[in-house]
Amino acid sequence: MTISKKLKIFSIQILLSVIPLSLLFSTDLSAELVIKVTKGNDKPTEIAISPIASGNINLSEDLGLIIESDLQRSGMFKTIPRQNMLAYPSTPDDVYFRDWRLLGAEYLVVGSIEQLEEKQIRFVFNLLNVNLQSDLIQHIVEGNSDQLREIAHRASDLIYEEITGIRGAFSTRLAYVTAIQNNNSLIYELKVSDADGAQEKLMLRSTEPIMSPAWSPSGKEIAYVSFESGRPAIYRQDLISAKRQQLTNFKGLNGAPAWSPDGNKLAMVLSKDGNPEIYVLDFMERKLTRLTRHFSIDTEPTWHPNGDRILFTSDRGGTPQIYELELDSRKIRRITYAGNYNARPSLAPDGRTLVMVHRANDVFHIATLDLKTNRMLELTETRLDESPTVAPNGAMLIYATKQGDRDILAAVSIDAGVKYFLPLESGDVREPAWSPYLR
């Protein structure tokens, strides 16, 4: 047995200030998201996660199983079932690589948890290359004992990045709107959960519709549209303090909020001056600026990652298409031409991949457009797909769709090689928004 001694050692401290929501909001367990993987990579990487040793520490979560679930959900990995394992090593010195090669494992994760001061725990794990019989990397993740899922997700991020070269997004979060039938009316709820649908938290409950949640770049606030005042209005809400502020209450349409990359501005759609137009609210200057002036409908703004341009949907050309507005020059150019309907633009972090709702043969699909090559790729095959939102690593996107008579969320990789569903246990779920990386 040969183990490389040249280890990269990283220590990551998960701060309580990042994820304190469990202290402030109740969890509604009656309607959690349930993930069902329907399509994975044709040649997944086989990996084994040995049960994490915890000694006499009583843990409420199984870190190894959470990591397994994360990696399987990415579609890039196939995990070795525990019942097939010949041993449960917790350190590299306990590993007999021959046993793991017999199981077909290409990589192996071993680790242990130790108790620090008070509620603090330390998770030390190693990622091993089975075929090379080498220790690739060691990581140390520390946090509070009630942050076990966050610790596991962070470990999944590190494993995923080490093997694929792509930053993991398992530690991010989702915002979405649920609608549950209550007697003869619908109850709308704005919720936030982990990227895997766990630890669901209630942000807002209303008998009136809630729409268009949008994350701030810091991941500490959400903007959204609520009809609670009798007409649509845009709000911003702090996820830590739960304090919120009404930003608009103009007559007509107030919708589609979108944060600028620096978090200092909010693009939106207002019809206070007639037609729906794109506006930007500057938080620092407390100034509202109108950006478009056209008799057609301009809506659904989204920022370019550089913050110098805004993409939006407009029917100024006769059918809904996506346009780009340069903020300095105010020049507008059309981006999409294929098909008679392209809407709900969402840019991947690279600024090159445009995700949209695309209609072909009277069916609405989620599609991507490479802005450099103009190559379009349809990612989904179901009907009535809408509201795409891209993961901060650009590898996956989540969208709203129909399954039978229910609204559900679904996910697909940018290359369409991986797919999974996120239905609620009961009720409908829509309007997904994927968070940025949490600081």
C-alpha positions in Angstrom: 0.0 0.0 0.0 1.5 3.3 -1.1 0.2 6.6 0.0 1.6 9.9 -1.1 2.7 12.2 1.7 2.4 15.4 -0.3 -1.0 16.4 0.9 -2.8 19.7 0.4 -4.4 20.6 3.7 -7.2 23.1 3.8 -9.2 24.3 6.9 -12.6 25.8 6.3 -14.6 27.4 9.1 -18.3 27.5 8.5 -19.5 30.8 10.1 -22.7 30.9 12.0 -23.5 34.3 10.4 -23.9 32.6 7.1 -26.7 30.2 7.9 -28.6 31.4 11.0 -32.1 31.0 9.5 -33.0 27.9 11.6 -33.0 30.2 14.6 -35.5 32.6 13.1 -38.0 30.7 10.9 -40.0 27.6 11.4 -39.7 24.6 9.1 -42.8 23.4 7.3 -42.3 19.7 6.9 -45.6 19.1 5.1 -44.4 20.2 1.7 -40.6 19.6 1.3 -38.9 19.2 -2.0 -38.1 15.5 -2.8 -35.3 14.9 -5.3 -35.7 12.2 -7.9 -32.7 11.7 -10.3 -34.0 10.6 -13.7 -30.9 10.8 -15.9 -27.2 10.7 -15.0 -23.9 10.9 -16.9 -23.4 8.0 -19.3 -20.0 7.3 -17.7 -20.2 8.4 -14.1 -17.2 8.4 -11.9 -17.5 5.7 -9.3 -16.7 6.8 -5.8 -17.1 5.3 -2.3 -17.9 7.3 0.8 -16.8 5.3 3.8 -19.1 5.9 6.8 -17.7 8.9 8.8 -16.2 7.9 12.1 -17.7 9.9 15.0 -16.5 8.0 18.1 -18.8 8.7 21.0 -20.2 11.9 19.5 -23.9 11.7 19.0 -24.8 13.3 15.6 -28.2 14.1 14.3 -27.1 13.6 10.7 -25.1 11.1 8.7 -22.5 13.2 6.9 -21.5 10.3 4.6 -25.0 9.8 3.3 -25.4 13.5 2.7 -22.2 13.6 0.7 -23.3 10.5 -1.2 -26.6 12.2 -2.1 -24.9 15.4 -3.2 -22.5 13.7 -5.5 -25.2 11.4 -7.0 -27.5 14.4 -7.6 -24.8 16.0 -9.7 -25.2 13.0 -12.1 -21.4 12.9 -12.5 -20.9 10.2 -9.8 -22.1 6.7 -9.0 -21.6 5.9 -5.3 -20.7 2.4 -3.9 -23.5 1.1 -1.6 -22.4 0.7 2.0 -23.7 -2.8 2.1 -21.2 -3.8 -0.6 -18.2 -2.3 1.3 -15.7 -4.8 2.7 -14.5 -2.4 5.4 -15.2 1.0 6.8 -11.8 2.8 7.1 -11.7 6.3 8.6 -8.0 7.2 7.8 -5.8 6.6 4.8 -3.6 4.2 6.8 -6.7 1.9 7.2 -7.2 1.6 3.5 -6.5 -1.6 1.5 -6.8 -0.3 -2.1 -7.3 -3.8 -3.5 -10.6 -4.2 -1.8 -11.9 -0.9 -3.3 -10.6 -1.8 -6.8 -12.6 -5.0 -6.6 -15.7 -2.9 -6.0 -15.0 -0.7 -9.0 -14.3 2.5 -7.0 -12.1 5.1 -8.7 -12.1 7.4 -5.6 -12.6 6.8 -1.9 -13.4 9.3 0.8 -12.5 8.5 4.4 -12.9 10.8 7.4 -13.7 11.3 11.1 -15.3 13.9 13.3 -13.9 15.2 16.6 -15.4 17.4 19.2 -13.9 20.8 19.9 -14.9 23.5 22.4 -18.6 23.6 23.3 -20.7 22.8 20.2 -17.8 23.1 17.7 -16.8 20.1 15.7 -14.1 19.3 13.2 -14.5 17.1 10.2 -11.3 15.8 8.7 -11.5 13.8 5.5 -9.2 12.5 2.8 -9.9 12.0 -0.9 -8.0 9.0 -2.2 -7.3 7.9 -5.8 -7.9 4.2 -5.7 -6.2 3.3 -9.0 -3.1 5.4 -8.2 -3.2 4.3 -4.6 -2.5 7.9 -3.6 -4.0 10.4 -1.2 -5.1 13.3 -3.3 -6.0 15.9 -0.7 -7.0 16.3 2.9 -9.6 18.9 4.1 -10.6 20.1 7.4 -14.1 21.6 7.8 -15.1 23.1 11.1 -18.5 24.3 12.3 -21.2 24.1 14.9 -22.7 20.7 15.7 -26.1 22.0 14.5 -24.6 22.8 11.1 -24.0 19.2 10.1 -25.7 19.5 6.7 -23.7 22.6 5.9 -20.5 20.9 6.8 -21.4 17.9 4.6 -22.4 20.1 1.7 -19.1 22.0 2.0 -17.2 18.7 1.9 -19.2 17.7 -1.2 -18.1 21.0 -2.9 -14.5 20.3 -2.2 -14.6 16.7 -3.4 -16.5 17.7 -6.6 -14.1 20.4 -7.4 -11.0 18.3 -6.8 -12.3 15.6 -9.2 -14.1 17.6 -11.9 -12.2 20.9 -11.8 -15.5 22.7 -11.4 -16.4 24.6 -8.2 -19.1 22.7 -6.3 -22.5 24.4 -5.6 -23.9 22.0 -3.0 -23.6 24.7 -0.3 -25.8 27.1 -2.1 -29.5 27.6 -1.5 -32.8 27.7 -3.4 -35.7 30.2 -3.1 -39.1 29.3 -4.6 -42.8 29.8 -4.2 -45.3 27.1 -3.1 -49.0 27.1 -3.5 -51.0 24.8 -1.2 -54.8 24.4 -1.4 -56.5 25.4 1.8 -60.2 24.8 1.7 -61.4 26.9 -1.2 -58.3 29.2 -1.5 -54.6 29.0 -2.2 -51.9 29.8 0.4 -48.7 31.1 -1.2 -45.4 30.7 0.6 -42.0 32.0 -0.2 -39.4 29.5 1.0 -35.7 29.0 1.1 -34.0 25.7 1.3 -30.6 24.0 0.8 -29.8 23.2 -2.8 -31.0 19.6 -2.1 -34.4 20.8 -0.8 -33.6 20.1 2.9 -33.8 22.6 5.8 -36.7 24.4 4.2 -37.5 27.7 5.8 -40.6 29.9 5.5 -39.9 33.5 4.5 -43.4 34.8 3.8 -47.0 33.4 3.8 -49.9 35.1 2.1 -53.3 34.5 0.6 -52.2 36.7 -2.3 -49.7 35.7 -5.0 -45.9 35.9 -4.5 -43.7 36.0 -7.5 -40.2 36.5 -8.9 -37.8 35.9 -6.0 -34.3 37.2 -6.7 -31.1 36.8 -4.6 -28.8 39.6 -3.8 -25.2 39.0 -4.7 -24.3 38.5 -1.1 -26.9 35.9 -0.6 -28.2 37.8 2.5 -31.3 39.3 0.9 -34.1 38.4 -1.4 -36.2 40.7 -3.6 -39.7 39.6 -4.7 -43.1 40.6 -5.8 -46.1 40.4 -3.5 -49.7 41.2 -4.1 -50.5 41.5 -0.4 -51.5 45.2 -0.7 -54.0 44.4 -3.4 -51.6 45.1 -6.3 -48.1 44.0 -7.2 -45.3 45.6 -5.2 -41.6 44.9 -5.0 -40.1 44.1 -1.6 -36.6 43.4 -0.3 -36.1 41.1 2.7 -33.1 40.5 4.9 -32.8 36.7 5.5 -31.0 37.1 8.8 -33.2 39.6 10.6 -36.4 39.0 8.5 -36.8 42.7 8.2 -38.2 43.8 4.9 -38.8 47.0 2.9 -41.3 47.8 0.3 -39.5 49.3 -2.6 -42.3 50.2 -5.1 -46.0 50.7 -5.0 -46.7 52.4 -8.3 -50.0 52.0 -10.2 -49.9 49.2 -12.7 -47.1 46.6 -13.0 -44.3 46.4 -10.5 -42.3 43.2 -11.2 -39.3 41.2 -12.3 -36.7 42.5 -9.8 -33.1 41.7 -10.6 -30.0 42.7 -8.5 -27.0 44.2 -10.1 -23.7 42.2 -9.6 -22.5 44.7 -7.1 -25.7 44.7 -5.1 -26.2 48.5 -5.3 -29.0 48.5 -7.9 -32.1 46.7 -8.7 -33.5 46.4 -12.2 -37.3 46.0 -12.5 -40.3 46.4 -14.7 -42.8 49.2 -14.1 -45.8 50.4 -16.1 -46.3 53.6 -14.1 -45.7 55.7 -17.3 -47.7 53.6 -19.6 -46.2 50.5 -21.2 -44.1 48.1 -19.2 -40.5 49.4 -19.3 -37.2 48.5 -17.7 -36.1 50.7 -14.8 -33.2 50.6 -12.4 -33.4 51.7 -8.8 -30.1 52.9 -7.3 -30.0 52.1 -3.6 -27.2 54.5 -2.8 -28.6 57.5 -4.6 -32.2 56.5 -4.0 -32.8 57.2 -7.7 -35.1 55.5 -10.2 -33.9 55.6 -13.8 -36.0 54.6 -16.8 -33.9 52.6 -19.4 -36.2 51.7 -22.2 -38.8 53.7 -24.1 -40.9 51.7 -26.6 -44.6 51.2 -27.2 -44.1 47.4 -26.9 -43.7 45.4 -23.7 -40.2 45.3 -22.2 -39.8 42.9 -19.3 -37.7 40.3 -17.5 -34.4 42.1 -17.0 -31.3 40.2 -16.1 -27.8 41.6 -15.6 -24.6 40.7 -17.4 -22.0 39.5 -14.9 -19.9 42.5 -15.7 -22.7 44.8 -14.7 -22.4 46.9 -17.9 -25.3 45.4 -19.7 -28.9 44.2 -19.1 -30.7 41.6 -21.1 -34.5 41.7 -21.3 -37.5 40.3 -23.2 -39.4 42.5 -25.6 -42.0 42.0 -28.3 -40.8 45.1 -30.2 -39.9 42.9 -33.1 -43.3 41.3 -33.4 -42.7 38.3 -31.2 -41.1 37.9 -27.7 -37.3 37.9 -28.2 -34.3 38.7 -26.0 -32.5 42.0 -26.4 -29.3 43.5 -24.9 -29.1 47.0 -23.5 -25.7 48.7 -23.0 -26.0 50.9 -20.0 -23.5 53.6 -21.0 -24.6 54.1 -24.6 -28.2 52.9 -24.1 -27.8 51.0 -27.4 -30.1 48.1 -27.8 -29.5 45.1 -30.0 -31.5 41.9 -30.6 -29.8 38.7 -29.3 -32.2 35.8 -30.3 -33.5 35.0 -33.8 -34.2 31.3 -33.8 -37.9 30.5 -33.2 -40.9 32.8 -32.7 -40.6 32.9 -28.9 -37.6 33.4 -26.6 -38.0 34.8 -23.1 -37.0 34.6 -19.5 -33.2 35.2 -20.1 -30.7 34.0 -17.5 -27.0 34.3 -18.0 -24.5 31.7 -16.7 -21.6 33.2 -14.7 -19.3 33.0 -17.7 -21.5 35.6 -19.4 -21.4 33.5 -22.6 -24.2 31.0 -22.1 -27.7 32.4 -22.3 -30.4 30.3 -20.8 -34.0 31.0 -21.9 -37.5 29.7 -22.5 -37.6 28.8 -26.2 -40.7 27.7 -28.2 -40.3 25.2 -31.0 -43.2 23.4 -32.6 -45.6 25.1 -30.2 -43.8 23.5 -27.2 -42.0 25.5 -24.6 -38.5 24.2 -23.8 -35.5 25.4 -21.8 -32.7 26.1 -24.2 -29.2 27.6 -24.1 -27.6 29.9 -26.7 -23.8 30.3 -26.9 -23.4 34.0 -27.5 -20.1 33.6 -29.3 -21.0 30.8 -31.7 -24.8 31.3 -31.8 -25.3 27.6 -31.2 -28.6 26.8 -29.6 -29.2 23.6 -27.6 -32.6 22.5 -26.3 -32.1 21.0 -22.8 -35.6 19.8 -21.9 -38.3 17.7 -23.6 -41.3 18.4 -21.4 -44.0 20.9 -22.1 -44.6 24.3 -20.5 -41.1 24.7 -19.1 -40.4 28.1 -17.6 -38.4 30.2 -15.1 -34.9 28.9 -15.6 -32.3 29.8 -13.0 -28.6 28.9 -13.3 -26.3 27.5 -10.5 -23.4 29.8 -9.6 -20.9 27.4 -11.1 -22.8 27.3 -14.4 -23.0 23.5 -14.4 -26.8 23.1 -13.7 -30.0 25.0 -13.9 -33.4 24.6 -12.3 -36.7 25.4 -13.9 -40.4 25.1 -13.3 -42.4 22.6 -15.3 -45.6 20.4 -15.2 -45.9 16.8 -14.0 -49.4 15.7 -14.6 -51.6 18.5 -13.2 -48.9 19.7 -10.7 -46.3 22.4 -10.9 -42.9 21.1 -9.9 -39.2 22.1 -10.2 -36.7 20.2 -12.4 -33.0 20.4 -12.9 -30.8 19.8 -15.9 -27.1 20.2 -16.6 -26.0 22.7 -19.2 -25.1 19.9 -21.6 -28.4 18.1 -20.9 -26.6 15.0 -19.7 -28.0 15.1 -16.2 -31.6 15.6 -15.1 -33.7 15.3 -11.9 -37.0 16.4 -10.5 -37.8 18.3 -7.3 -41.5 17.9 -6.7 -43.2 18.9 -3.4 -44.7 16.2 -1.3 -47.9 18.1 -1.7 -49.0 21.2 -3.6 -47.3 23.1 -6.4 -43.9 24.7 -6.5 -42.7 27.4 -9.0 -40.6 30.5 -9.5 -37.2 29.0 -8.5 -34.1 31.2 -7.9 -30.7 29.7 -7.3 -28.6 31.6 -4.8 -25.0 32.8 -5.4 -22.2 31.3 -3.5 -22.7 32.1 0.1 -19.9 34.1 1.8 
